[in-house]
Amino acid sequence: MGKKMTFALAFCNRGFMPGELIYGAREDMIKAVTDAGYNYIAMDAELTRYGGIETREEGLLYAKWLKEHEGQYDGVIFSMPIFADENGAITALRDAGVPILMQAYPDEIGKMDFKHRRDAFCGKFSVTDVFTQYGVPFTVLKPHVVHPLSPAFAQNLKDFAAVCRVVNGMKRFNVGCIGARTTAFKTVRFDELTLEKYGITVESFDLSELVYKVNNMADDDPKVVAKVERLENYTDFSIVPERNKLTLAKISCVLDEYIEEYHLDALTLRCWNEMETILRVCPCVLLSELNDRGIPASCEIDMCSALTMRAMALASEQPTAVLDWNNNYGDDENKVILFHCGPVAQSLMTGKGQVTEHKMFAKGDPGSGWGTNEGRIRPFKTTISNCQTKDGKIIVYASEAEFTDDPIEASFFGCAGVCEIPDMQDKMIRLARGGFKHHTSVGVGHMKDILKEAFTTYLGWDWEDID
């Protein structure tokens, strides 16, 4: 997260149209992209007529140029300042391998003579039709025609950048599965081979290895000492016994080793009950810290939540969380308390949390559950999403909501927030009928359309519409 994105720019041409308009389009698009904070690359304008792509030969030239710059761009912006030649366009971009944004210029009243009339409104359909025939995915956004220097296109760029981050980040990555699924939670079952088909490699680790590594790590190991300091600065550890704090630091060091050695981009962890009965800790706060570091981390071996957490973290460039659909909020049918014991990134909370003993474990085995990071989730617009593997497919949903500042009584343990979801009761029925789990992942901001575009247009995930 935080990498400055680069777009490859391409411009169309068509013989009888006013090609001189392409020069201005190049200047407009470069200004729009750089003003928005992105980088760009563009083929030398002198290599083709007016610097546009018209013929198959020019398309092949651009495709060769793209291949030479492979890995240097995150997406392509195909600008249509005039009616495009679809043969040159498809030849140029059919093997781009990244998302393609179709942008077409608007015509202006008073400039509809042959010298100035663009006809890009129509030409855009010509291009998108042929790309569809060839099975080449592309992105189209509202409005149908838009000037690059307009506020509407600035929003288009922001959304397209988010789509590119999700597509490129979810196309191929590694996720760690640390521990086996808890027997009681069949709800979080997933199909590893299905994930691999979609480019998601699962690296599995036996929890006994983690326990062994923790038990053989010295208290004065420099990594452990540094980790203790990191955790103490991260949140309030003031009431945590020293021995439990050291154990949490050691677990965090082991997780770091797995992340580094296996190049993990996300992970899910078996968090109970061996952690509590053997190591006498609850690892919630460690997942909180990982999420704040930009490494999506889910609990309870909920692999599917880890996937949608990563997608939303890529889209928003902010931490995400996995939460239980936990409690109704009084009689309000559109509000729910979303909760987990404490793996929520602290940046999503109203302030620093406090590390406590997990009250559920303390009830039957006092002293066994140190590590819940308790607090409250701050108000923000949010997207809720999760997925499942079924019959060799990944099925995903997303909807938009908002965390409110409605109070939750102080005696409510863990980290929770009140979430207002339009038409929530209908959505709960659709989630139940669809076989989705008791968890949902949440991200900062409204990004349902971005996720849908990335998942369905480019990544081939199936979409469950719950709205």
FENTAQUI-V313347 format. One record per run of one state. SS is the DSSP state (H for helix, E for strand, - for the rest). FROM is the first residue (numbers start at 0). TO is the last residue. If there is no record, write none. Layout:
# FENTAQUI-V313347
ss=SS from=FROM to=TO
ss=SS from=FROM to=TO
This chain:
# FENTAQUI-V313347
ss=- from=0 to=4
ss=E from=5 to=11
ss=- from=12 to=19
ss=H from=20 to=34
ss=- from=35 to=37
ss=E from=38 to=41
ss=- from=42 to=43
ss=H from=44 to=46
ss=- from=47 to=47
ss=H from=48 to=50
ss=- from=51 to=51
ss=E from=52 to=52
ss=- from=53 to=54
ss=H from=55 to=67
ss=- from=68 to=73
ss=E from=74 to=79
ss=- from=80 to=84
ss=H from=85 to=92
ss=- from=93 to=97
ss=E from=98 to=103
ss=- from=104 to=118
ss=H from=119 to=133
ss=- from=134 to=137
ss=E from=138 to=138
ss=- from=139 to=149
ss=H from=150 to=169
ss=- from=170 to=171
ss=E from=172 to=177
ss=- from=178 to=184
ss=H from=185 to=187
ss=- from=188 to=190
ss=H from=191 to=196
ss=- from=197 to=198
ss=E from=199 to=204
ss=- from=205 to=205
ss=H from=206 to=214
ss=- from=215 to=220
ss=H from=221 to=233
ss=- from=234 to=234
ss=E from=235 to=235
ss=- from=236 to=240
ss=H from=241 to=261
ss=- from=262 to=264
ss=E from=265 to=268
ss=- from=269 to=272
ss=H from=273 to=278
ss=- from=279 to=279
ss=E from=280 to=280
ss=- from=281 to=282
ss=H from=283 to=291
ss=- from=292 to=294
ss=E from=295 to=298
ss=- from=299 to=301
ss=H from=302 to=315
ss=- from=316 to=319
ss=E from=320 to=328
ss=- from=329 to=330
ss=E from=331 to=339
ss=- from=340 to=344
ss=H from=345 to=347
ss=E from=348 to=348
ss=- from=349 to=352
ss=E from=353 to=356
ss=- from=357 to=357
ss=H from=358 to=363
ss=- from=364 to=368
ss=E from=369 to=376
ss=- from=377 to=378
ss=E from=379 to=389
ss=- from=390 to=391
ss=E from=392 to=402
ss=- from=403 to=413
ss=E from=414 to=419
ss=- from=420 to=422
ss=H from=423 to=432
ss=- from=433 to=437
ss=E from=438 to=443
ss=- from=444 to=446
ss=H from=447 to=458
ss=- from=459 to=460
ss=E from=461 to=462
ss=- from=463 to=466
